[in-house]
């Protein structure tokens, strides 16, 4: 299953790495929040970081463009449980 990740428009490096890892990405500014499996927001965007807990639960990651390894690790950990739930009968 390919997850759809909304990535803050300024996080180009993270978006590129996620695509190479097989994730589908969409820019946060154009994302339909109902279809997105996780969000990666720019930690310097204070407004979004404050709203983090109201957007979604553990599927929101505040990062800088150099945090690619951390973002991948968190996504893999969080989404594996989501994928398991989707695949159970």
PASEBA-1860 file (N, C-alpha, C; in nm, 3 decimals):
! residues 89
1> XXXXXXXX> 0.084/-0.118/0.000/0.000/0.000/0.000/0.088/0.124/0.000 ~ 0.053/0.221/-0.080/0.127/0.347/-0.087/0.051/0.454/-0.009 ~ 0.116/0.507/0.092/0.052/0.610/0.174/0.069/0.747/0.109 ~ -0.028/0.835/0.133/-0.023/0.971/0.083/0.019/1.062/0.196 ~ 0.130/1.134/0.175/0.187/1.220/0.278/0.180/1.365/0.229 ~ 0.119/1.452/0.308/0.117/1.594/0.278/0.243/1.655/0.338 ~ 0.322/1.720/0.253/0.450/1.776/0.297/0.446/1.927/0.280 ~ 0.485/1.997/0.386/0.491/2.143/0.379/0.569/2.185/0.255
9> XXXXXXXX> 0.519/2.284/0.187/0.574/2.325/0.057/0.723/2.359/0.062 ~ 0.774/2.401/0.178/0.914/2.440/0.189/1.009/2.322/0.213 ~ 0.957/2.203/0.237/1.040/2.088/0.272/1.069/2.001/0.149 ~ 1.140/2.058/0.054/1.167/1.991/-0.074/1.250/1.865/-0.058 ~ 1.352/1.869/0.025/1.440/1.753/0.045/1.362/1.635/0.102 ~ 1.280/1.662/0.200/1.199/1.555/0.260/1.101/1.499/0.158 ~ 1.036/1.585/0.082/0.942/1.538/-0.021/1.012/1.446/-0.121 ~ 1.130/1.486/-0.166/1.204/1.406/-0.263/1.242/1.269/-0.207
17> XXXXXXXX> 1.288/1.265/-0.083/1.326/1.138/-0.021/1.203/1.048/-0.002 ~ 1.093/1.105/0.040/0.971/1.026/0.057/0.927/0.963/-0.075 ~ 0.935/1.039/-0.182/0.899/0.986/-0.313/0.991/0.872/-0.353 ~ 1.120/0.886/-0.328/1.216/0.780/-0.359/1.188/0.654/-0.278 ~ 1.134/0.672/-0.157/1.101/0.558/-0.070/0.967/0.495/-0.103 ~ 0.896/0.549/-0.203/0.771/0.489/-0.248/0.644/0.553/-0.192 ~ 0.658/0.660/-0.116/0.540/0.730/-0.066/0.488/0.824/-0.174 ~ 0.358/0.840/-0.179/0.299/0.943/-0.263/0.299/1.072/-0.180
25> XXXXXXXX> 0.330/1.185/-0.244/0.330/1.310/-0.170/0.243/1.413/-0.239 ~ 0.197/1.506/-0.160/0.120/1.618/-0.209/0.163/1.739/-0.126 ~ 0.163/1.856/-0.188/0.198/1.976/-0.114/0.090/2.005/-0.010 ~ 0.134/2.045/0.106/0.042/2.072/0.216/-0.061/2.178/0.178 ~ -0.020/2.277/0.099/-0.111/2.387/0.063/-0.225/2.341/-0.027 ~ -0.209/2.229/-0.096/-0.314/2.182/-0.187/-0.377/2.050/-0.142 ~ -0.337/2.000/-0.026/-0.383/1.869/0.019/-0.529/1.870/0.060 ~ -0.598/1.762/0.025/-0.732/1.737/0.076/-0.712/1.656/0.204
33> XXXXXXXX> -0.731/1.718/0.318/-0.696/1.658/0.445/-0.766/1.526/0.472 ~ -0.877/1.500/0.407/-0.948/1.373/0.428/-0.877/1.256/0.364 ~ -0.795/1.281/0.263/-0.729/1.173/0.190/-0.585/1.147/0.234 ~ -0.533/1.230/0.322/-0.391/1.224/0.360/-0.373/1.130/0.478 ~ -0.267/1.047/0.471/-0.238/0.953/0.578/-0.147/1.011/0.685 ~ -0.064/1.109/0.649/0.026/1.172/0.745/0.065/1.310/0.693 ~ 0.112/1.393/0.784/0.149/1.530/0.752/0.290/1.557/0.800 ~ 0.371/1.622/0.716/0.503/1.667/0.757/0.502/1.818/0.743
41> XXXXXXXX> 0.511/1.887/0.857/0.503/2.032/0.857/0.637/2.092/0.894 ~ 0.662/2.212/0.846/0.787/2.284/0.875/0.782/2.331/1.020 ~ 0.880/2.286/1.100/0.878/2.322/1.241/0.896/2.472/1.264 ~ 0.943/2.545/1.165/0.956/2.690/1.181/0.823/2.762/1.156 ~ 0.723/2.690/1.108/0.590/2.747/1.086/0.513/2.738/1.218 ~ 0.526/2.840/1.298/0.470/2.839/1.435/0.318/2.816/1.434 ~ 0.247/2.870/1.336/0.102/2.853/1.332/0.063/2.707/1.316 ~ 0.130/2.637/1.225/0.098/2.495/1.204/0.142/2.410/1.322
49> XXXXXXXX> 0.257/2.440/1.379/0.304/2.361/1.492/0.208/2.376/1.609 ~ 0.153/2.494/1.631/0.054/2.514/1.738/-0.072/2.433/1.711 ~ -0.109/2.424/1.582/-0.231/2.351/1.544/-0.207/2.202/1.531 ~ -0.086/2.155/1.549/-0.050/2.016/1.526/-0.149/1.919/1.591 ~ -0.183/1.941/1.714/-0.271/1.847/1.784/-0.415/1.855/1.738 ~ -0.452/1.959/1.667/-0.590/1.967/1.618/-0.604/1.915/1.476 ~ -0.491/1.901/1.403/-0.498/1.850/1.267/-0.519/1.699/1.269 ~ -0.435/1.630/1.339/-0.443/1.484/1.350/-0.356/1.442/1.467
57> XXXXXXXX> -0.359/1.317/1.502/-0.286/1.271/1.620/-0.139/1.248/1.588 ~ -0.091/1.126/1.601/0.051/1.096/1.584/0.098/1.103/1.439 ~ 0.011/1.130/1.347/0.050/1.133/1.206/0.092/1.273/1.160 ~ 0.123/1.362/1.252/0.174/1.494/1.217/0.317/1.504/1.269 ~ 0.410/1.534/1.179/0.551/1.541/1.215/0.600/1.683/1.185 ~ 0.653/1.750/1.287/0.714/1.882/1.269/0.863/1.858/1.242 ~ 0.913/1.909/1.130/1.051/1.879/1.090/1.114/1.998/1.019 ~ 1.246/1.992/1.007/1.317/2.085/0.921/1.360/2.005/0.798
65> XXXXXXXX> 1.408/2.071/0.696/1.440/2.002/0.571/1.557/1.905/0.585 ~ 1.631/1.912/0.694/1.743/1.821/0.714/1.706/1.699/0.800 ~ 1.581/1.688/0.840/1.537/1.578/0.928/1.482/1.457/0.853 ~ 1.534/1.428/0.736/1.475/1.322/0.653/1.477/1.186/0.722 ~ 1.585/1.148/0.785/1.595/1.017/0.850/1.492/1.007/0.962 ~ 1.479/1.113/1.043/1.382/1.112/1.152/1.240/1.098/1.097 ~ 1.208/1.172/0.992/1.075/1.166/0.933/1.045/1.026/0.881 ~ 1.138/0.966/0.811/1.119/0.830/0.760/1.097/0.731/0.873
73> XXXXXXXX> 1.177/0.740/0.978/1.163/0.649/1.091/1.027/0.662/1.158 ~ 0.984/0.786/1.180/0.854/0.808/1.244/0.740/0.758/1.155 ~ 0.747/0.788/1.026/0.642/0.742/0.935/0.634/0.589/0.931 ~ 0.748/0.526/0.919/0.748/0.378/0.916/0.687/0.321/1.043 ~ 0.724/0.377/1.157/0.674/0.326/1.285/0.523/0.349/1.298 ~ 0.478/0.470/1.270/0.337/0.502/1.288/0.247/0.437/1.183 ~ 0.291/0.436/1.058/0.205/0.386/0.952/0.199/0.234/0.945 ~ 0.296/0.164/1.005/0.288/0.018/1.000/0.167/-0.032/1.079
81> XXXXXXXX> 0.130/0.037/1.186/0.011/-0.001/1.262/-0.115/0.031/1.183 ~ -0.114/0.142/1.113/-0.227/0.183/1.031/-0.246/0.083/0.917 ~ -0.136/0.041/0.855/-0.143/-0.055/0.745/-0.196/-0.189/0.795 ~ -0.153/-0.230/0.914/-0.200/-0.356/0.972/-0.351/-0.352/0.995 ~ -0.401/-0.239/1.046/-0.545/-0.224/1.068/-0.622/-0.234/0.938 ~ -0.570/-0.176/0.832/-0.637/-0.178/0.702/-0.640/-0.317/0.640 ~ -0.539/-0.398/0.670/-0.529/-0.529/0.610/-0.598/-0.639/0.689 ~ -0.641/-0.609/0.811/-0.709/-0.711/0.890/-0.853/-0.725/0.843
89> X> -0.903/-0.850/0.845/-1.043/-0.873/0.800/-1.145/-0.819/0.897
END
